[in-house]
Amino acid sequence: MGKSILKHTKKQIFKYLLPAAFLCLLLAHAFSKRLVIRRYEETSPLLENTVRMAVITDLHAGIYGDGQDELLGALQKEDPDVILLVGDIADDEVPDDGVWMLLSEIGGAYPCFYVSGNHEFWSGRAEALKQKIEEYGVEVLEGEGRTLEINGTKLQIFGVDDPDCFGGGARLTDGSSAEWQGQLAACEAARRDGIYSVLMSHRPELVQDYENSGFDLVVSGHAHGGQIRIPLILNGLFAPNQGWFPSYAGGRYLLGDTAMIVSRGLCRNELPRIYNRPELVMIEITPA
Ligand SMILES: [Fe+2]
């Protein structure tokens, strides 16, 4: 009798408990919003030495650990040569605390550059935010660039505002305004051949503007990885300005002679992220 009960219990475990445990693990993995480091490698004959860039986008004033410890710890470990803040670092509905926790630590410690995202304009405080961001030692780029020397190698970093800067209050405008095109043209005109060049632009969907723009690399965000992904099958379900099944939700894309890297960003708002962990992007550019 006892043996038969034991046999029955064992059967029940294999039939129900193990599949349930497996399903729980699978769901926890799929819905995880734990920070991940996503790495990209670029090569260029224009560099003499390797340059490592960290990309932070779409933080939306989110907080990673006590005082941003988790994000700051990851940055410290990666030890980038330069940090690019590619828009939607602040938010229109979330208090700014997480932004200043981050910038107060990185502003003086690394060369940092910032361009705006749409949510910073939606907050109605974009100009005040930019001013405060600069006070933390971060360079704000608005249709302009800087040439830096890192590890004995020159590097050009350009940046444009989000197109909503010129939308007169409209949301998710495209890049057709004369002002936005003017910012891009000013960057293109200032770019010098023979020095590796990076364009920071929050919007990934403006590929026609980036294609053969002359920049070696465009860095974007905004798409949040398309929120829901299925590995090897679906690279994003929906992204603003791209709609369903976005073509540029996250990853590396080649646009003529220009590469574009789109971060899936760090946003951890109430929307689910499925197989789409928030990411700190590290780009290592090595001499060819
Ligand atoms: Fe955005």
Residues whose N, C-alpha, C, O or C-beta is under 5 A from the ligand:
A	BS01	LIG	D88 G117 N118 H222
